[in-house]
Amino acid sequence: MRARIYVTLKKGVLDPQGKAVMGALGSMGFNEVKDVRVGKFMEVELDGASPEAAEKRLRDMCEKLLANTVIENYRIELEATSL
């Protein structure tokens, strides 16, 4: 089973990296960009778990390591892999 995990800053948390990217885009002539938020994307391969068990394990991983839940949100997408 493959999982995609998206980690983003919570609303209201300052994003200096996003502001830097937005400034760079503006200086390159992309003036229509009004805001940029930078996050993280991870792909995780899991062995032999049911979708429910896999999601629980992935939530544990996010809560303990992959996301700082004080300032970040995460979203998990599961995809069955065929052999």
The first five atom37 places (N, CA, C, CB, O) and aatype in JSON, in Angstrom:
{
  "aatype": [12, 1, 0, 1, 9, 18, 19, 16, 10, 11, 11, 7, 19, 10, 3, 14, 5, 7, 11, 0, 19, 12, 7, 0, 10, 7, 15, 12, 7, 13, 2, 6, 19, 11, 3, 19, 1, 19, 7, 11, 13, 12, 6, 19, 6, 10, 3, 7, 0, 15, 14, 6, 0, 0, 6, 11, 1, 10, 1, 3, 12, 4, 6, 11, 10, 10, 0, 2, 16, 19, 9, 6, 2, 18, 1, 9, 6, 10, 6, 0, 16, 15, 10],
  "atom_mask": [
    [1, 1, 1, 1, 1],
    [1, 1, 1, 1, 1],
    [1, 1, 1, 1, 1],
    [1, 1, 1, 1, 1],
    [1, 1, 1, 1, 1],
    [1, 1, 1, 1, 1],
    [1, 1, 1, 1, 1],
    [1, 1, 1, 1, 1],
    [1, 1, 1, 1, 1],
    [1, 1, 1, 1, 1],
    [1, 1, 1, 1, 1],
    [1, 1, 1, 0, 1],
    [1, 1, 1, 1, 1],
    [1, 1, 1, 1, 1],
    [1, 1, 1, 1, 1],
    [1, 1, 1, 1, 1],
    [1, 1, 1, 1, 1],
    [1, 1, 1, 0, 1],
    [1, 1, 1, 1, 1],
    [1, 1, 1, 1, 1],
    [1, 1, 1, 1, 1],
    [1, 1, 1, 1, 1],
    [1, 1, 1, 0, 1],
    [1, 1, 1, 1, 1],
    [1, 1, 1, 1, 1],
    [1, 1, 1, 0, 1],
    [1, 1, 1, 1, 1],
    [1, 1, 1, 1, 1],
    [1, 1, 1, 0, 1],
    [1, 1, 1, 1, 1],
    [1, 1, 1, 1, 1],
    [1, 1, 1, 1, 1],
    [1, 1, 1, 1, 1],
    [1, 1, 1, 1, 1],
    [1, 1, 1, 1, 1],
    [1, 1, 1, 1, 1],
    [1, 1, 1, 1, 1],
    [1, 1, 1, 1, 1],
    [1, 1, 1, 0, 1],
    [1, 1, 1, 1, 1],
    [1, 1, 1, 1, 1],
    [1, 1, 1, 1, 1],
    [1, 1, 1, 1, 1],
    [1, 1, 1, 1, 1],
    [1, 1, 1, 1, 1],
    [1, 1, 1, 1, 1],
    [1, 1, 1, 1, 1],
    [1, 1, 1, 0, 1],
    [1, 1, 1, 1, 1],
    [1, 1, 1, 1, 1],
    [1, 1, 1, 1, 1],
    [1, 1, 1, 1, 1],
    [1, 1, 1, 1, 1],
    [1, 1, 1, 1, 1],
    [1, 1, 1, 1, 1],
    [1, 1, 1, 1, 1],
    [1, 1, 1, 1, 1],
    [1, 1, 1, 1, 1],
    [1, 1, 1, 1, 1],
    [1, 1, 1, 1, 1],
    [1, 1, 1, 1, 1],
    [1, 1, 1, 1, 1],
    [1, 1, 1, 1, 1],
    [1, 1, 1, 1, 1],
    [1, 1, 1, 1, 1],
    [1, 1, 1, 1, 1],
    [1, 1, 1, 1, 1],
    [1, 1, 1, 1, 1],
    [1, 1, 1, 1, 1],
    [1, 1, 1, 1, 1],
    [1, 1, 1, 1, 1],
    [1, 1, 1, 1, 1],
    [1, 1, 1, 1, 1],
    [1, 1, 1, 1, 1],
    [1, 1, 1, 1, 1],
    [1, 1, 1, 1, 1],
    [1, 1, 1, 1, 1],
    [1, 1, 1, 1, 1],
    [1, 1, 1, 1, 1],
    [1, 1, 1, 1, 1],
    [1, 1, 1, 1, 1],
    [1, 1, 1, 1, 1],
    [1, 1, 1, 1, 1]
  ],
  "atom_positions": [
    [[0.85, -1.17, 0.0], [0.0, 0.0, 0.0], [0.9, 1.24, 0.0], [-0.97, -0.01, 1.22], [1.92, 1.29, 0.69]],
    [[0.5, 2.22, -0.77], [1.25, 3.47, -0.85], [0.43, 4.58, -0.2], [1.59, 3.84, -2.33], [-0.79, 4.64, -0.36]],
    [[1.12, 5.43, 0.53], [0.47, 6.58, 1.15], [1.18, 7.85, 0.71], [0.48, 6.46, 2.7], [2.4, 7.9, 0.57]],
    [[0.38, 8.85, 0.5], [0.91, 10.2, 0.25], [0.53, 11.05, 1.45], [0.35, 10.82, -1.11], [-0.63, 11.08, 1.87]],
    [[1.51, 11.73, 1.99], [1.28, 12.56, 3.18], [1.64, 14.0, 2.83], [2.11, 12.04, 4.4], [2.75, 14.28, 2.38]],
    [[0.7, 14.89, 3.05], [0.9, 16.31, 2.82], [0.91, 17.01, 4.17], [-0.22, 16.9, 1.88], [-0.02, 16.85, 4.96]],
    [[1.95, 17.78, 4.42], [2.08, 18.52, 5.68], [2.14, 20.01, 5.34], [3.36, 18.06, 6.49], [2.97, 20.44, 4.54]],
    [[1.24, 20.78, 5.94], [1.19, 22.22, 5.68], [1.09, 22.99, 6.99], [-0.01, 22.57, 4.76], [0.62, 22.47, 8.0]],
    [[1.55, 24.21, 6.95], [1.44, 25.06, 8.13], [-0.02, 25.41, 8.39], [2.28, 26.35, 7.96], [-0.79, 25.61, 7.46]],
    [[-0.38, 25.49, 9.65], [-1.73, 25.9, 10.01], [-1.94, 27.36, 9.65], [-1.99, 25.67, 11.52], [-0.99, 28.15, 9.6]],
    [[-3.2, 27.71, 9.4], [-3.54, 29.12, 9.14], [-3.09, 29.95, 10.34], [-5.07, 29.3, 8.88], [-3.24, 29.53, 11.49]],
    [[-2.55, 31.11, 10.06], [-2.12, 32.0, 11.13], [-0.66, 31.82, 11.52], [0.0, 0.0, 0.0], [-0.1, 32.66, 12.22]],
    [[-0.02, 30.73, 11.08], [1.4, 30.52, 11.37], [2.2, 31.19, 10.26], [1.75, 28.98, 11.47], [1.96, 30.94, 9.08]],
    [[3.14, 32.05, 10.64], [3.96, 32.75, 9.65], [4.75, 31.75, 8.82], [4.9, 33.75, 10.33], [5.25, 30.75, 9.35]],
    [[4.87, 32.03, 7.52], [5.57, 31.17, 6.59], [6.64, 31.98, 5.86], [4.58, 30.52, 5.58], [6.41, 32.44, 4.74]],
    [[7.82, 32.17, 6.47], [8.85, 32.99, 5.83], [9.33, 32.41, 4.5], [10.03, 33.15, 6.76], [9.67, 33.16, 3.59]],
    [[9.35, 31.09, 4.38], [9.77, 30.48, 3.11], [8.74, 30.78, 2.02], [9.96, 28.94, 3.28], [9.1, 31.08, 0.88]],
    [[7.46, 30.7, 2.36], [6.41, 31.05, 1.42], [6.51, 32.51, 0.99], [0.0, 0.0, 0.0], [6.34, 32.82, -0.19]],
    [[6.78, 33.41, 1.94], [6.93, 34.83, 1.6], [8.11, 35.05, 0.67], [7.1, 35.67, 2.88], [8.03, 35.87, -0.25]],
    [[9.22, 34.33, 0.89], [10.4, 34.47, 0.03], [10.07, 33.99, -1.39], [11.59, 33.66, 0.6], [10.45, 34.63, -2.37]],
    [[9.36, 32.88, -1.5], [8.97, 32.37, -2.82], [8.04, 33.36, -3.5], [8.3, 30.98, -2.7], [8.18, 33.63, -4.69]],
    [[7.08, 33.89, -2.76], [6.16, 34.86, -3.32], [6.9, 36.1, -3.84], [5.11, 35.27, -2.28], [6.6, 36.61, -4.92]],
    [[7.88, 36.58, -3.04], [8.67, 37.74, -3.46], [9.46, 37.45, -4.72], [0.0, 0.0, 0.0], [9.55, 38.29, -5.62]],
    [[10.05, 36.25, -4.8], [10.83, 35.88, -5.98], [9.93, 35.78, -7.21], [11.56, 34.54, -5.74], [10.3, 36.23, -8.29]],
    [[8.75, 35.19, -7.05], [7.82, 35.11, -8.18], [7.41, 36.5, -8.66], [6.57, 34.3, -7.79], [7.34, 36.74, -9.86]],
    [[7.15, 37.41, -7.7], [6.8, 38.78, -8.07], [7.91, 39.46, -8.83], [0.0, 0.0, 0.0], [7.66, 40.18, -9.8]],
    [[9.15, 39.25, -8.39], [10.28, 39.89, -9.08], [10.52, 39.29, -10.46], [11.55, 39.76, -8.23], [11.2, 39.89, -11.29]],
    [[9.97, 38.12, -10.72], [10.09, 37.48, -12.03], [8.9, 37.81, -12.93], [10.21, 35.96, -11.87], [8.78, 37.29, -14.04]],
    [[8.02, 38.68, -12.43], [6.9, 39.12, -13.25], [5.6, 38.37, -13.03], [0.0, 0.0, 0.0], [4.62, 38.6, -13.74]],
    [[5.57, 37.46, -12.07], [4.34, 36.72, -11.76], [3.56, 37.47, -10.69], [4.67, 35.26, -11.29], [3.4, 36.99, -9.57]],
    [[3.08, 38.65, -11.06], [2.45, 39.55, -10.1], [1.05, 39.12, -9.69], [2.4, 40.93, -10.68], [0.49, 39.7, -8.75]],
    [[0.48, 38.13, -10.36], [-0.86, 37.66, -9.99], [-0.86, 36.79, -8.73], [-1.47, 36.89, -11.13], [-1.92, 36.5, -8.18]],
    [[0.33, 36.37, -8.28], [0.43, 35.53, -7.09], [0.18, 36.4, -5.85], [1.83, 34.83, -7.01], [0.89, 37.37, -5.61]],
    [[-0.83, 36.03, -5.08], [-1.21, 36.8, -3.89], [-0.71, 36.18, -2.6], [-2.7, 36.94, -3.83], [-0.56, 36.9, -1.61]],
    [[-0.45, 34.88, -2.58], [0.06, 34.24, -1.37], [0.66, 32.89, -1.75], [-1.06, 34.07, -0.31], [0.21, 32.23, -2.68]],
    [[1.69, 32.5, -1.01], [2.33, 31.19, -1.2], [2.54, 30.59, 0.18], [3.69, 31.32, -1.99], [3.04, 31.26, 1.09]],
    [[2.17, 29.34, 0.35], [2.43, 28.58, 1.57], [3.26, 27.37, 1.16], [1.08, 28.16, 2.32], [2.87, 26.65, 0.23]],
    [[4.36, 27.14, 1.82], [5.25, 26.03, 1.49], [5.03, 24.91, 2.5], [6.74, 26.49, 1.49], [4.93, 25.16, 3.7]],
    [[4.96, 23.68, 2.01], [4.76, 22.53, 2.88], [5.68, 21.39, 2.51], [0.0, 0.0, 0.0], [6.68, 21.57, 1.82]],
    [[5.33, 20.2, 2.99], [6.13, 19.01, 2.73], [5.24, 17.94, 2.12], [6.79, 18.48, 4.04], [4.04, 17.89, 2.39]],
    [[5.83, 17.09, 1.29], [5.13, 15.97, 0.68], [5.99, 14.73, 0.86], [4.84, 16.23, -0.84], [7.2, 14.76, 0.61]],
    [[5.36, 13.62, 1.3], [6.09, 12.37, 1.51], [5.29, 11.23, 0.9], [6.34, 12.11, 3.02], [4.06, 11.24, 0.94]],
    [[5.99, 10.24, 0.34], [5.38, 8.99, -0.09], [5.93, 7.89, 0.79], [5.66, 8.7, -1.6], [7.14, 7.79, 1.01]],
    [[5.03, 7.06, 1.3], [5.42, 5.97, 2.2], [4.83, 4.68, 1.64], [4.94, 6.23, 3.67], [3.64, 4.64, 1.33]],
    [[5.64, 3.63, 1.52], [5.18, 2.31, 1.12], [5.01, 1.46, 2.39], [6.18, 1.63, 0.12], [5.9, 1.41, 3.22]],
    [[3.86, 0.81, 2.52], [3.56, -0.02, 3.69], [3.31, -1.46, 3.25], [2.35, 0.53, 4.46], [2.76, -1.7, 2.18]],
    [[3.72, -2.4, 4.08], [3.47, -3.82, 3.81], [2.18, -4.28, 4.47], [4.64, -4.66, 4.31], [1.9, -3.92, 5.61]],
    [[1.41, -5.08, 3.75], [0.34, -5.92, 4.23], [-0.64, -5.4, 5.25], [0.0, 0.0, 0.0], [-1.12, -6.19, 6.07]],
    [[-0.96, -4.15, 5.25], [-1.93, -3.65, 6.23], [-3.26, -3.38, 5.55], [-1.4, -2.37, 6.93], [-3.3, -3.05, 4.36]],
    [[-4.34, -3.52, 6.3], [-5.64, -3.1, 5.78], [-5.63, -1.58, 5.68], [-6.82, -3.61, 6.69], [-4.83, -0.93, 6.35]],
    [[-6.49, -1.0, 4.87], [-6.53, 0.46, 4.79], [-6.75, 1.13, 6.15], [-7.63, 0.9, 3.83], [-6.17, 2.18, 6.43]],
    [[-7.59, 0.53, 6.98], [-7.87, 1.11, 8.3], [-6.63, 1.06, 9.19], [-9.04, 0.38, 8.97], [-6.29, 2.03, 9.87]],
    [[-5.96, -0.11, 9.19], [-4.75, -0.25, 10.01], [-3.63, 0.64, 9.48], [-4.28, -1.72, 10.03], [-2.89, 1.25, 10.26]],
    [[-3.51, 0.73, 8.16], [-2.47, 1.58, 7.56], [-2.69, 3.04, 7.94], [-2.45, 1.43, 6.02], [-1.75, 3.75, 8.31]],
    [[-3.94, 3.49, 7.86], [-4.21, 4.89, 8.2], [-3.91, 5.17, 9.66], [-5.67, 5.23, 7.9], [-3.38, 6.23, 9.98]],
    [[-4.23, 4.24, 10.55], [-3.92, 4.44, 11.96], [-2.42, 4.54, 12.18], [-4.5, 3.3, 12.81], [-1.95, 5.41, 12.91]],
    [[-1.66, 3.64, 11.55], [-0.19, 3.67, 11.69], [0.38, 4.97, 11.12], [0.45, 2.45, 10.98], [1.28, 5.56, 11.71]],
    [[-0.13, 5.4, 9.99], [0.35, 6.64, 9.38], [0.02, 7.85, 10.25], [-0.26, 6.81, 7.99], [0.84, 8.76, 10.37]],
    [[-1.15, 7.86, 10.85], [-1.49, 8.96, 11.77], [-0.53, 8.97, 12.96], [-2.96, 8.82, 12.28], [-0.09, 10.04, 13.4]],
    [[-0.2, 7.79, 13.48], [0.79, 7.71, 14.56], [2.13, 8.27, 14.11], [0.95, 6.25, 15.03], [2.78, 9.0, 14.85]],
    [[2.55, 7.91, 12.9], [3.83, 8.42, 12.36], [3.81, 9.94, 12.25], [4.12, 7.8, 10.97], [4.78, 10.61, 12.61]],
    [[2.7, 10.47, 11.76], [2.59, 11.92, 11.61], [2.61, 12.62, 12.96], [1.31, 12.28, 10.86], [3.29, 13.62, 13.15]],
    [[1.86, 12.07, 13.91], [1.77, 12.68, 15.24], [3.11, 12.64, 15.98], [0.71, 11.97, 16.06], [3.42, 13.55, 16.75]],
    [[3.9, 11.59, 15.75], [5.15, 11.41, 16.49], [6.38, 11.97, 15.79], [5.35, 9.96, 16.75], [7.35, 12.31, 16.46]],
    [[6.36, 12.07, 14.44], [7.58, 12.46, 13.75], [7.37, 13.34, 12.53], [8.32, 11.26, 13.35], [8.04, 14.37, 12.39]],
    [[6.47, 12.97, 11.65], [6.42, 13.59, 10.33], [5.84, 15.0, 10.32], [5.63, 12.74, 9.43], [6.15, 15.78, 9.42]],
    [[5.01, 15.34, 11.3], [4.42, 16.67, 11.37], [4.56, 17.23, 12.78], [2.92, 16.63, 10.94], [4.45, 16.49, 13.77]],
    [[4.79, 18.51, 12.86], [4.77, 19.2, 14.15], [3.34, 19.7, 14.33], [5.83, 20.4, 14.21], [2.98, 20.77, 13.85]],
    [[2.54, 18.92, 15.02], [1.1, 19.2, 15.08], [0.74, 20.47, 15.86], [0.4, 18.04, 15.7], [-0.42, 20.88, 15.87]],
    [[1.7, 21.1, 16.49], [1.45, 22.39, 17.12], [1.25, 23.46, 16.05], [2.62, 22.77, 18.07], [0.41, 24.34, 16.2]],
    [[2.04, 23.38, 14.97], [1.98, 24.42, 13.94], [1.62, 23.87, 12.55], [3.31, 25.13, 13.86], [1.45, 24.65, 11.61]],
    [[1.51, 22.55, 12.4], [1.25, 21.97, 11.09], [0.02, 21.06, 11.1], [2.47, 21.19, 10.62], [-0.3, 20.42, 12.1]],
    [[-0.65, 21.02, 9.96], [-1.71, 20.06, 9.68], [-1.15, 19.01, 8.73], [-2.98, 20.76, 9.07], [-0.17, 19.26, 8.03]],
    [[-1.77, 17.83, 8.7], [-1.37, 16.83, 7.73], [-2.59, 16.17, 7.13], [-0.45, 15.77, 8.37], [-3.67, 16.14, 7.73]],
    [[-2.39, 15.64, 5.93], [-3.46, 14.94, 5.22], [-2.86, 13.69, 4.62], [-4.11, 15.85, 4.12], [-1.76, 13.72, 4.06]],
    [[-3.57, 12.58, 4.73], [-3.08, 11.29, 4.26], [-3.99, 10.81, 3.13], [-3.04, 10.24, 5.43], [-5.21, 10.87, 3.24]],
    [[-3.37, 10.34, 2.04], [-4.1, 9.7, 0.94], [-3.53, 8.3, 0.79], [-3.96, 10.52, -0.4], [-2.32, 8.13, 0.68]],
    [[-4.39, 7.3, 0.78], [-3.97, 5.91, 0.62], [-4.27, 5.42, -0.79], [-4.66, 5.01, 1.64], [-5.28, 5.79, -1.39]],
    [[-3.37, 4.58, -1.31], [-3.56, 3.99, -2.63], [-3.1, 2.54, -2.55], [-2.77, 4.79, -3.73], [-1.97, 2.26, -2.15]],
    [[-3.97, 1.63, -2.94], [-3.58, 0.22, -2.98], [-2.59, 0.02, -4.12], [-4.84, -0.71, -3.15], [-2.79, 0.54, -5.22]],
    [[-1.55, -0.72, -3.87], [-0.56, -1.02, -4.9], [-0.79, -2.43, -5.4], [0.9, -0.85, -4.36], [-1.06, -3.34, -4.62]],
    [[-0.68, -2.6, -6.69], [-0.85, -3.93, -7.26], [0.51, -4.56, -7.53], [-1.69, -3.87, -8.56], [1.47, -3.87, -7.86]],
    [[0.57, -5.87, -7.39], [1.82, -6.58, -7.62], [1.84, -7.18, -8.99], [2.03, -7.66, -6.58], [2.81, -7.83, -9.37]]
  ]
}
